[in-house]
Amino acid sequence: MNKEQAVQDVAMIARNGIDRIIELEGKLSRTKAVADDLAMLVSKLAHALRKAAPDNGLPGKALDYLKRSGMAGQVLRQGTAENSDD
């Protein structure tokens, strides 16, 4: 293998690596968005359960978990589950 071929091979490997990073960043972004939406829905459900059954300890546990996980206070993105308050 000559020097030029080696450089081309390294460039191709680098391009493939960059493409893979871009793909994984997109998946990570979508996963974070879903996690944020689920955290907000859990929060809404916990507040509703607390209102319906004040003696139930589950809402406090759920909200505490969200807080410890750094997921408390997340806002739903426009056009997602926020319109499904059935």
N, C-alpha and C positions, 0 to 999 in steps of 0.2 A: 504494500500500500504506500502510495507516495504522499507527500506532505499536503498537496491540494485535496486529495481524497479524504485524508484524515480531518482536515478543516471542514470539509463539507459534511462529513459524518457527525462531527461535534455540533455543527450548526443545526443539523436535522434533529439531533437529540435535544438540543436546547429548545428548538421550536416545539417539539412534542411535549417537553416538560412544561413550557409556558402554556400551551393549549390545555394541558391537564390541570394546571393551577387555576386557570380561568374557569374551567368546567366545575372544579370543586368549590371555588368561591361562589359560584351561582347556586350550587346545591346548599352550601352553608347559609347563604342569604335566605333562601326559601325555607330552610329548616328553622332558622331564627324567627322568621315571620310567623310560621305556624306555632312555634312555642309561645310567642308573644300573644297570639290570638287565644290559644288555649289557656294561658295564665289569666287573661282578662275574663274569659268565660267562667273559669273556676272562681274567680273573685266575685263575679256577679251571682253565681249560684250560691256561694257561701253567704253573701249578704241576704239573698232571698231566703235561704234556709234559716239564717239567724232571725230574720223577721217572723217567719212562720213558726219556728220552734226555738224560742229563746233559750231553753234549757239544754239544747243539743250542743255538745262540745266540738262537733266536727267542723263547723265554720271557722272557729278560732284556730284549730289545727291546720286547716287548709290555708288560711290567710298567713299564719305564722310560717308555714313551709314556703309560700311564695315570697315572703319577706326575707327569709334566710337565704333563699336561692337568688335573690336579687331580681325577682320578677314581679314584685308588687308595684302597682301603679302603672302598668303597661297600658298603652292605648291601642285599641283595635284600629287597623288600617282601614281607609275608606274602601267601601265595596266588598267587605268580607262578611264575617258572621254577624256584624253589628245590626244588620237588617233582619236577622232571623230571631226576633224576640217573640216567638210563638208561645 
